[in-house]
Amino acid sequence: MEIITNSEFETEQAGERLGAAIPDGSVVAMYGGLGAGKTAFVRGMARGMGIDVRVNSPTFTIVNEYLGGRELFHFDMYRLGSADELFDIGWEDYLSRGGVCVVEWSENVAAAFDGSEVRVEIEKLSDTARRIKIEGAEIC
C-alpha cells in the first residue's frame, strides 16, 4: 500500500489508521531518513491505538513506553550498531509483553526481525509531502 501525504497532520492520520488496525503483539519496522516523518507517523499510531500521550522521538532514551488501553513501545535505533545491542536492552522482553513495538532506523538492527514485521517506509518528497509505503498490514 502506498500513501502520499502533504502535511505532518496527514502523515499522523496515516499512522492513526495503522494504529487502529494493527493487532497487539505486532512489530513495525520503520525506514526513512532524518526528518522524514517517522515520529509523526508514530504519534498518529498512538492516537489510533487509543493512547493519549505526548509522543517524542526516543533518540536519546532508545525506547519510550506509551501505555493506555493498549501498549506501544517506540524504539529509536539510530545510535545502535547491531541487533545484538537491541537484544542487550531487552528486545525479547518487550516482544513478550504483547504490545506493539515500533522501531525507527530498523536498518541498523535488521537481524532482529523474523519476516513477520510490518514494514513502513517514509520518503520525503518535499518540505511537506511524503510517500509512505506499508507492507504487511492493511489500513482503511
Secondary structure, DSSP 8 states (H G I E B T S, - for coil): -EEEESSHHHHHHHHHHHHHHS-TT-EEEEE--TTSSHHHHHHHHHHHTT--S-----TTTSEEEEESSSEEEEEE-TT--SHHHHHHTTHHHHHHTTSEEEEETGGGGGGG--S-SEEEEEEE-SSS-EEEEEES----
